[in-house]
Amino acid sequence: MGFIRTLLPAALLASSGLYGQDVVPPARTILDLSEGEQVAFIRSTMELGFPINRADQITMLIINRSALALPLIEMKLEETMKAVPPQVAFVETASEMIAYAGDQTALREITRLMALDEKKFGPLVGRTLDNAGNWRNPFDVAYGGLALGSEAISQRTMQWVKSALASNKMQHHWAESLLNRYGEVPDDSEWAADPIASRLSDRVSPELRRTVLNLADDIRRKREHR
């Protein structure tokens, strides 16, 4: 949760004079609130400029209730971009909060932001996939991003994939994601049609393919012997 705290520069703390009066639920109980109460909390937090005394609570909602929190943040971010003068610090903080969720919902909201300014918000795709590794298999999220049908998201996703696959750890993540996706080590036809492998095309060396499929087979064997 410390990451979100680092996103809250002093310039955003315009409501510091209210802190002594601001009563917020403990982070450990924020998920127990009703959906309506959570929505109200997110909206009031944004109106207050993301005060730091709410950082842990908003982090919990971003990670565990992304389908609820991220669309609200994205809509407020769009509204803020139209403000005069523009609230740059708020836009930057809200953008990083969306990416911090590290899931398909984050990529869906980033699609909307990229439609406004692809140069500004495009890098959030890679940061979302990097953050995904904190909570889940990032390749599962990459497949989800490709399924959104946005060419801009797909291009950024594949840029991340090509870079990530230089890592042995990420090759293992892809192998695990392939096994989860197909229920077995993918055969030639499945590999040829796979959304990631097919986009890598001739960039996939025989050695990389062999390595990833061997890793998938090793994972399968270990699961069978549990």
N, C-alpha and C positions, 0 to 999 in steps of 0.2 A: 504493500500500500504506500510505501514511501515514495514510489515513482510519481504518483499523482501529486503528492505534496511538493515535489520539485517543479511541477508545472504551474504553480501558483505564485507568480511574481508579485512583488509588493504593489505594483501598479494596479493589480486587479482587486486589491483589498480595500476598495473604496468604502466598504461598510464596516470598517474596523471599529468605528464608534458604537456599533450595535452589538459587538460580540458579547458584552456582559449581559445583554438582554436576550441573546439568541439561545434558546434551549433546543437542542437537537437530540434525537434518540441515539443511544449507543450504537456503534457500528455492528456489534454482534446481534442486535435486534432489528436492524433496518429491514432485513428480509422477511421479518414476521409481520410487517405492516401490510395492510390491504393494498391492492393495486392502486386504488384511488389515492391513498395516503402517500404511496411511493411517487406517484406522478406529481402530487402537490409538493413533495419534498424536492424533487428534481427541479421543478419550475422555480420554486422559491430560491433554491441554491443558485440557479443561473441569474435570477434577478438580483441577488446579492453580490454577483460577480465571482462565484466560486470561492467563498471565504475558506480559509485554510482549516478552520475548526470543523468543516464538513467534509474534508478530504477523504477520510477513511470510509465514511458512509457512502459518498458518491462512487468511490472505488468499488465497494461491495456491489452496488447496483449495476455499475458498468460491466463487471465481470459475470455476475450471476443473473442479471435481468437485462441483458443487452437489447433484447427485442423490444423492451419497454423504454429503456433509457436512451438508446442511441438515436432513434427517430426524433425524440424531443430535443436532444442536443443539436442534431443536424438542422432542424427547423429554426431553432434559435440562432444558430450560427449563420444561416442564410439571412435571417432578419437583421442580424448585427452587421453583416457585410454591407448592407444598404444604408447603414447609419451615417450621418454626417456630424462630426468627422468619424471616419471608420474606427472601430474599436479593435485595433490590431492585436493587442495582447489577448483579448477574449477569444478572437478567432483562432489564434495559434494554440491556446490552451484547449479550447473545445475540440479542435482538430486532433490533437494528440490524445485526448480522452477517447475519442471514437476509435482511433487506431489501437489504443491500449486493450480494448476488448479482445482483439486477436481472433475474430470469428467471421463467419459469413455475413452476419448482420452488419458488422463494421464495413466490410467490402461493399455491401449494398448501399449503405449510406455514403460511402466515399464515391460511388458511382454518381450519385446526385451532385456531390461537390465538384467532381471533375467535369461535369457538364457545365458548371459555372466558370471554372478556371482549372484546366487540366495541368498546366505547368505548376501552379501553386499546390494543388492537392494530390497530384499524381504520386509523389513520393510516399504518401500515406499507405499505399498498397504494400510496398516493401516493409514498412514499419509494422503494419498489421500482421504480416506473415512472420516477421521476427518475433513479435509479441505473442503470436499463437503458440510458440514453443514453450511459453510459460504455463499454458493451461491445457494444451492438447497437441495432437500431431499436426504440425503446420501444413503437411501435404494434404490432409483432409480438408483444410481450409482453402488451400490452393485449388483443389478440385471444385470446391464450392464456388470459388471466385470465377473459374472458367465456365461454370454452369449458369452464371448470371446473364450471359449473352452479350456482354459489353466488350467490344473490341478493345477499348482503351484499358479496361481492367485486365483483360486477357493478356495484352501485350506487357503490361507491368508485372503481372503474375509470372509470366514466362521469363522475364528478365530476372526476377528473384529466383525462380527455379534453377535456371542455368548457372547462376552464381552459387546457389546453395549446394548443388550437387558436387561441387569440388570437395565437400566435407564428407568424411566417412560417416559421421553421425547422421547427416541429412540423407545419405544414401540408405541408411538403415530405416530412417523415418519413411522414406518413399516405399521401400520394400514392405514395411508394415501396412502402409496405407493401401498399397496394391492388394495385399492379402485380404484386408478388410473389405475392399471394394468388390473383389471377385470371388471371395470365399475360398480361393485356392491360388496357386501360382498361375498367373495368366499365361494362356497358350499363345501361339503366334498370332491368331486372329484377334484375340483380345488385346494383345500388345500393340498391334497395328492400329487398332481403333481407339486405344486409350487416349483420353484428352491431353494428357501431359506427354506421353511417349510419342504420339503422332505429331505434336507440335515441335518436339525436339528434332524429329525426322533424322536427317543424316548427321545431325550433331551428336546423336547417341552412338558412341563407339561400341563395337562388339564387346569390348572389355567392360564398359560400364553396364551394358545390358546384362551380361553374364554375372557380374558382381551383384547387381540388384536382385536378379531372379534367384541367385543362390542364397542371398540373404533372406528373401521371402520364403524359400524352401526351409531354411534353418528355423525361421520363426514358426512355420507351420509344424515342423517336427516337435519343437519344444511345446507347443500348445497341445499337441496330441498326447504328450507324455505327462501332462499335468495330472 
